[in-house]
Amino acid sequence: MSILVDIKKDLGSFRLDVSFDTGDGFHGLLGPSGCGKSMTLRCIAGVERPDAGHIEVNGVTLFNSEKGIDLPPQQRNVGLLFQNYALFPNMTVEQNLRTVTRGLPRHQADVSVEEMLKRFHLEGRRDHMPRQLSGGEQQRTALARILLTRPGILLLDEPLSALDSYLRWQTELELMETLEDFAGTVVLVTHNRKEVYRMCRTVSVLDRGYARGAHGTENLFRHPRTLQECLLSGCKNYSRAKKLEDGSVYAADWGVTLKVSESTEGPVSYVGIQSHDLIPVDTEGENVVSCQVQRLIRDVNSAIVMTDTPGGTEGNHRFHAELSQDQKELWEDRKQLQLYLPPEKLMLLR
C-alpha cells in the first residue's frame, strides 16, 4: 500500500499546505498542537474537504480538485482512529464491533467478529461497556472495529495522548504488537517526538500547517534541516548564526565563533547542538565555550546543567547540557564550566 497527499486548505488563522508520499509501515505527522495534523487526517479520510490538491491511496484517486473527484468516506478504504477512540458508550465490545458488519450475511459477520475478538484478546471483554475497559482495551476495541472494514490505510489521531505515562507506554507496546501483521500504511499523528522515533519509519514535520516531503525518521533526528525540525527533535540549544568567509559560523546568541564540519553552502540562519553532545573539558581551545553555571539538576545517571554563555542575556543565550556522571569531576561544584562543541555535532539550520 502507498499514500500520496498534496492538499491545501484555508483554516483562517493559517493555511494548510501538506505534501508527502509514503509506502507501507508507520509514517508520522509530527508537530505542535494546532498545526494542522488532525485536519490532514480528516481530509484523507473524507471527513473534511481540502480546497485544492489530490489524495491517492495505492494508486486510487480519493480526491482531486481539478477533476472534481471527492469519494465519500465509506468508499475510501481508509480507517480513522479518533483520539478518544469514538466507541459507542451504551454498547458492549461485541456490539461496537457489529456496527460495521451490517450488510454482511449473519454467518460471515459472526465469524469475522469472533476472529477479531480472539486476535485482539477481547474474548473475555465481549460483554463489557467501554467505561469498564482499560485504555489499552478501548484502543484494541476501536482498532478491531476499524480492521473489520478491511482498510488499506490506517489513520491514528493522537491515539495515546489521553493516557497517563504508565498506560501510555503499555498501550504503545500493545499498539505496535497489534499492528505488526497489518500490511498497509499507518499514518500516526502526534506531538510526541519519542513516539515518532520509536514507532515510525518515516515522518513529515508540520509547522503552522506547512509540510513538504517524508523524511527518514533516523535522519530527521540526527540531521534536521530547519529550526522547526530541530526543535521537534528535542534540541534545546540553538542560536542565530552568521556564515563567515573561512567556513566557520558566528553564533550570535552564544557570542562565539565555531568551526563546523558541515558545509556552509546554502542558507544558514541558525546553529544548534543537542544537550548530550556538549562535552565538559578542563582546557581552553577551538569550539570550547566558557560558561557561567546557573543551575544544576541531578538525575540518577546524569545531570542537567543550565549555563549562561558569553552571548549575554539576549536571545537563546543559555546552554542546556546533559552531562554524564562519569565526568562529574569536570562539572560538579563548579561555577564556571568549559563546554566543548564538537564540529561534527553542530547542526546548520534554515
C-alpha positions as CSV (number, residue, x, y, z in Angstrom):
1,M,0.0,0.0,0.0
2,S,1.0,3.6,-0.5
3,I,-0.4,7.0,0.1
4,L,0.2,10.3,-1.7
5,V,-1.1,13.5,-0.2
6,D,-0.8,17.0,-1.7
7,I,-3.5,19.3,-0.3
8,K,-4.2,22.9,0.6
9,K,-7.0,24.2,2.8
10,D,-7.6,27.7,4.3
11,L,-8.1,27.3,8.1
12,G,-8.5,31.0,8.9
13,S,-5.5,31.6,11.2
14,F,-3.2,29.7,8.8
15,R,-3.3,27.8,5.6
16,L,-2.9,24.0,5.5
17,D,-0.3,23.1,2.8
18,V,0.8,19.5,3.2
19,S,2.5,17.2,0.7
20,F,4.0,13.7,1.4
21,D,4.3,10.3,-0.3
22,T,5.0,7.1,1.7
23,G,4.6,3.4,1.5
24,D,3.9,0.5,3.9
25,G,4.7,0.9,7.6
26,F,4.3,3.7,10.1
27,H,4.5,7.3,8.9
28,G,4.4,10.1,11.5
29,L,2.9,13.5,11.2
30,L,4.8,15.4,13.9
31,G,4.1,18.9,15.1
32,P,2.8,21.1,18.0
33,S,-0.9,21.3,18.9
34,G,-2.9,23.3,16.4
35,C,-0.6,23.0,13.4
36,G,-3.0,21.1,11.2
37,K,-2.1,17.4,11.9
38,S,-5.6,16.2,12.7
39,M,-7.1,18.2,9.9
40,T,-4.8,16.5,7.5
41,L,-6.1,13.1,8.6
42,R,-9.7,14.2,8.4
43,C,-9.1,15.4,4.8
44,I,-7.5,12.0,3.9
45,A,-10.5,10.2,5.5
46,G,-13.0,12.4,3.7
47,V,-14.5,13.9,6.8
48,E,-13.2,17.3,5.7
49,R,-12.7,18.6,2.1
50,P,-9.5,20.3,1.0
51,D,-9.8,23.5,-1.0
52,A,-7.3,22.1,-3.6
53,G,-5.0,19.2,-4.3
54,H,-5.2,15.5,-4.6
55,I,-5.1,12.3,-2.5
56,E,-4.3,8.8,-3.7
57,V,-4.2,5.5,-1.9
58,N,-2.5,2.6,-3.7
59,G,-2.9,4.4,-7.0
60,V,-6.6,5.1,-6.5
61,T,-7.6,8.7,-6.5
62,L,-9.7,9.6,-3.5
63,F,-9.7,13.4,-4.1
64,N,-8.7,15.6,-7.0
65,S,-10.0,19.1,-7.0
66,E,-9.1,19.7,-10.7
67,K,-11.0,16.6,-11.9
68,G,-13.9,17.0,-9.4
69,I,-13.2,13.7,-7.7
70,D,-14.2,13.5,-4.0
71,L,-15.1,10.0,-2.8
72,P,-17.3,9.8,0.3
73,P,-15.6,8.3,3.4
74,Q,-17.3,4.9,3.1
75,Q,-15.7,4.4,-0.4
76,R,-12.1,5.4,0.6
77,N,-11.0,2.2,2.2
78,V,-9.4,4.3,5.0
79,G,-9.8,3.7,8.7
80,L,-9.6,6.7,11.1
81,L,-9.0,6.1,14.8
82,F,-10.1,9.1,16.7
83,Q,-8.2,10.5,19.7
84,N,-10.9,9.3,22.1
85,Y,-11.5,6.0,20.1
86,A,-15.2,7.1,19.5
87,L,-16.7,3.9,20.9
88,F,-20.4,3.8,21.5
89,P,-20.7,4.2,25.3
90,N,-24.1,2.4,25.5
91,M,-22.9,-0.7,23.6
92,T,-20.8,-3.6,24.6
93,V,-17.5,-4.5,23.0
94,E,-19.2,-7.1,20.8
95,Q,-22.0,-4.7,19.8
96,N,-19.4,-2.0,18.9
97,L,-17.7,-4.4,16.5
98,R,-21.0,-5.5,15.0
99,T,-21.9,-1.9,14.0
100,V,-19.6,-2.2,11.0
101,T,-20.7,-5.7,9.9
102,R,-24.3,-4.7,9.0
103,G,-25.0,-5.8,5.5
104,L,-22.9,-8.9,5.7
105,P,-24.5,-12.4,5.9
106,R,-25.1,-13.3,9.5
107,H,-22.7,-16.2,9.5
108,Q,-19.9,-14.2,7.9
109,A,-20.5,-11.4,10.4
110,D,-20.3,-13.9,13.3
111,V,-17.1,-15.4,12.1
112,S,-15.5,-12.0,11.5
113,V,-16.4,-10.7,14.9
114,E,-15.2,-13.8,16.7
115,E,-11.9,-13.6,14.8
116,M,-11.3,-10.0,15.9
117,L,-12.3,-10.7,19.5
118,K,-9.7,-13.5,19.5
119,R,-7.0,-11.6,17.6
120,F,-7.2,-8.6,19.9
121,H,-7.6,-10.7,23.1
122,L,-11.0,-9.3,23.9
123,E,-13.0,-12.6,24.2
124,G,-13.3,-12.0,28.0
125,R,-14.5,-8.4,27.5
126,R,-17.1,-9.0,24.8
127,D,-20.0,-8.1,27.2
128,H,-18.2,-5.1,28.8
129,M,-19.1,-1.5,28.2
130,P,-16.3,0.9,27.1
131,R,-16.2,2.5,30.6
132,Q,-15.3,-0.9,32.1
133,L,-12.3,-1.2,29.8
134,S,-8.7,-0.1,30.3
135,G,-7.2,2.4,27.9
136,G,-5.4,-0.4,26.0
137,E,-8.6,-2.4,25.8
138,Q,-10.6,0.6,24.5
139,Q,-7.9,1.1,21.9
140,R,-7.9,-2.6,20.8
141,T,-11.7,-2.5,20.5
142,A,-11.6,0.6,18.3
143,L,-8.8,-0.9,16.2
144,A,-10.7,-4.2,15.9
145,R,-13.8,-2.3,14.7
146,I,-11.8,-0.4,12.1
147,L,-10.0,-3.5,10.8
148,L,-13.3,-5.3,10.4
149,T,-13.8,-2.9,7.5
150,R,-10.5,-4.1,5.9
151,P,-9.0,-0.7,5.3
152,G,-5.9,-0.2,3.2
153,I,-4.7,2.8,5.2
154,L,-5.0,3.3,9.0
155,L,-5.0,6.9,10.3
156,L,-4.3,7.2,14.1
157,D,-5.1,10.6,15.6
158,E,-3.1,11.1,18.8
159,P,-4.1,7.6,20.0
160,L,-2.0,7.7,23.2
161,S,-2.4,11.4,24.3
162,A,-5.3,10.8,26.7
163,L,-3.4,8.2,28.8
164,D,-1.1,8.7,31.8
165,S,2.6,7.8,31.5
166,Y,2.3,4.2,32.5
167,L,-0.7,3.4,30.4
168,R,0.8,5.3,27.5
169,W,3.9,3.2,27.4
170,Q,1.9,-0.1,27.9
171,T,-0.7,0.9,25.2
172,E,2.1,1.9,22.8
173,L,3.6,-1.6,23.1
174,E,0.2,-3.1,22.6
175,L,-0.5,-0.9,19.5
176,M,2.8,-1.9,17.8
177,E,2.2,-5.6,18.6
178,T,-1.4,-5.4,17.3
179,L,-0.4,-3.8,14.0
180,E,2.6,-6.0,13.3
181,D,0.7,-8.0,10.8
182,F,-1.1,-5.0,9.2
183,A,0.0,-5.0,5.6
184,G,-0.9,-1.4,4.7
185,T,0.2,2.1,5.6
186,V,-0.3,3.6,9.1
187,V,-0.3,7.4,9.5
188,L,0.3,8.4,13.1
189,V,-0.5,12.0,14.2
190,T,1.4,13.0,17.4
191,H,3.3,15.9,19.0
192,N,5.5,13.4,20.9
193,R,8.8,13.1,19.2
194,K,9.7,9.9,21.2
195,E,6.7,8.1,19.9
196,V,7.6,9.0,16.4
197,Y,11.2,7.9,16.9
198,R,10.2,4.5,18.3
199,M,7.3,3.8,16.0
200,C,7.7,5.4,12.6
201,R,9.9,4.6,9.7
202,T,9.3,8.0,8.0
203,V,8.0,11.3,9.3
204,S,6.7,14.7,8.0
205,V,7.1,17.8,10.2
206,L,4.2,20.3,10.2
207,D,4.9,23.9,11.0
208,R,1.7,26.1,11.1
209,G,0.1,23.8,8.5
210,Y,3.1,23.5,6.2
211,A,4.9,20.2,5.5
212,R,6.9,19.1,2.5
213,G,8.1,15.5,1.9
214,A,8.7,12.5,4.0
215,H,12.0,12.2,5.9
216,G,13.6,9.0,7.2
217,T,13.0,9.3,11.0
218,E,16.5,8.5,12.0
219,N,17.9,11.1,9.5
220,L,15.4,13.8,10.7
221,F,16.5,13.4,14.4
222,R,20.2,13.3,13.5
223,H,20.3,15.8,10.7
224,P,17.4,18.3,10.9
225,R,17.5,21.0,8.2
226,T,15.2,23.7,9.7
227,L,14.8,25.2,13.1
228,Q,11.3,23.7,13.5
229,E,12.6,20.2,12.7
230,C,15.5,20.8,15.2
231,L,13.2,21.8,18.0
232,L,10.8,18.9,17.3
233,S,13.8,16.5,17.5
234,G,14.2,17.7,21.1
235,C,17.1,20.1,20.7
236,K,17.2,22.8,23.3
237,N,20.3,24.6,22.3
238,Y,20.2,26.9,19.2
239,S,21.4,30.3,18.3
240,R,21.0,32.8,15.4
241,A,24.0,32.2,13.1
242,K,26.0,34.0,10.5
243,K,28.3,32.4,8.0
244,L,31.9,33.7,7.9
245,E,34.3,33.7,5.0
246,D,36.6,31.0,6.4
247,G,33.7,28.5,6.6
248,S,33.1,28.9,10.3
249,V,29.9,30.4,11.8
250,Y,29.3,33.1,14.3
251,A,26.6,32.1,16.9
252,A,25.2,35.5,17.8
253,D,23.1,34.4,20.9
254,W,26.1,32.5,22.3
255,G,28.7,35.1,21.4
256,V,31.2,32.7,19.9
257,T,32.7,31.7,16.6
258,L,32.6,28.0,15.9
259,K,34.2,25.6,13.5
260,V,31.8,23.3,11.8
261,S,32.3,20.1,9.8
262,E,29.2,20.6,7.7
263,S,29.4,22.7,4.6
264,T,28.2,26.3,5.0
265,E,27.0,26.4,1.4
266,G,23.4,27.5,1.1
267,P,21.3,29.4,3.6
268,V,22.3,29.3,7.3
269,S,20.1,31.1,9.8
270,Y,20.7,29.1,13.0
271,V,23.1,26.7,14.5
272,G,22.1,24.0,17.1
273,I,23.5,21.2,19.2
274,Q,21.8,18.5,21.2
275,S,22.2,18.6,25.0
276,H,24.0,15.3,25.2
277,D,26.6,16.4,22.6
278,L,28.0,19.2,24.8
279,I,31.2,17.9,26.4
280,P,32.8,19.2,29.6
281,V,36.6,19.8,29.3
282,D,39.3,21.3,31.5
283,T,41.1,23.2,28.8
284,E,40.5,26.1,26.5
285,G,40.7,25.8,22.7
286,E,38.7,25.8,19.5
287,N,35.0,25.3,20.0
288,V,35.4,25.5,23.7
289,V,32.9,27.9,25.3
290,S,33.5,29.3,28.8
291,C,30.1,29.3,30.6
292,Q,28.7,30.5,33.9
293,V,26.7,27.8,35.7
294,Q,23.3,28.9,36.7
295,R,21.6,25.7,37.8
296,L,22.4,22.0,38.4
297,I,19.7,19.4,38.3
298,R,20.8,15.9,39.3
299,D,19.4,12.7,37.8
300,V,20.2,9.0,38.5
301,N,22.8,8.6,35.8
302,S,23.3,12.1,34.6
303,A,22.9,15.8,35.4
304,I,21.3,18.7,33.6
305,V,23.5,21.8,33.9
306,M,22.0,25.2,32.9
307,T,24.6,27.8,31.9
308,D,24.9,31.3,30.6
309,T,27.2,31.8,27.5
310,P,29.4,34.8,26.5
311,G,26.4,36.0,24.4
312,G,25.0,37.7,27.5
313,T,21.3,37.8,28.2
314,E,19.6,38.3,24.8
315,G,18.0,35.6,22.6
316,N,18.7,31.9,23.3
317,H,21.9,32.6,25.2
318,R,21.8,29.6,27.6
319,F,23.1,26.1,27.2
320,H,21.1,23.1,28.4
321,A,23.8,20.4,28.9
322,E,23.1,16.8,29.8
323,L,26.3,15.6,31.3
324,S,27.4,12.1,32.4
325,Q,28.1,11.1,36.0
326,D,31.3,9.6,34.7
327,Q,32.6,13.1,34.0
328,K,31.4,14.7,37.2
329,E,34.8,15.8,38.3
330,L,34.7,18.2,35.4
331,W,31.4,19.9,36.3
332,E,30.5,19.1,39.9
333,D,30.5,22.0,42.3
334,R,31.7,24.5,39.7
335,K,30.5,28.0,39.0
336,Q,32.5,28.2,35.7
337,L,32.3,25.4,33.1
338,Q,34.2,24.8,29.9
339,L,32.0,23.1,27.3
340,Y,33.3,21.7,24.0
341,L,31.0,21.8,20.9
342,P,32.3,19.1,18.5
343,P,32.2,20.4,14.9
344,E,30.6,17.3,13.6
345,K,27.7,17.6,16.1
346,L,26.8,21.2,15.2
347,M,23.6,21.4,13.1
348,L,23.3,24.2,10.5
349,L,19.7,25.2,10.1
350,R,17.5,27.3,7.9
